[in-house]
């Protein structure tokens, strides 16, 4: 029997609208369950964020740690353009690989670039994760700065040999108060009061 002589009903159901309707029904069921859970057990809101006060040591998600760390070593405009070029290369990579497939030299270059890129991603991700933290190696403590360079934390003058400072600055090294500090305004008001008393 020829294929065109078969009954259309024996060739299966078309995707639209039969299977499409089933998928849409499942989507609405899942959304209904999710919405019910959100209403019955809502997630509590935290304190309101302050855009003028960034928490210390705040970092992006793990997949953005490498670009986040790279931008610390290069000018901002160079980093923005470089990240854009890198994204374009990743998008065009399958087409370039297909174009140069079979050529031994090109294949070796592509493999080397892949290995170097992967190692660089892992290295800068690790540096981004460890930056702005204090780690302890044996009895010595090291503070890793913004660029991932470790600095040994020295004990405070009055501390016991086993106590280490955790990156705290001494009072002498702290910056002088800003001229716009609240206390400055109080001093100014006090000064005006003194002048008034003299008069």
Secondary structure, DSSP 4 states (H G I P E B T S, - for coil): --GGGS-GGGG---IIIIIHHHHHHHHHHHHHHHHHHHHHSPPPP-SPP-TT-PPTT----GGGHHHHHHTTTS-HHHHHHHHHHHHHHHHHHHHHHHHSTT-HHHHHHHHHHHHHHHHHHHHHHHHHHHTTEEEEETTEEEEE-TTS-EEEPPPPTTS-TT----SPPPGGGSPPPPTTSHHHHHHHHHHHHHHHHH-
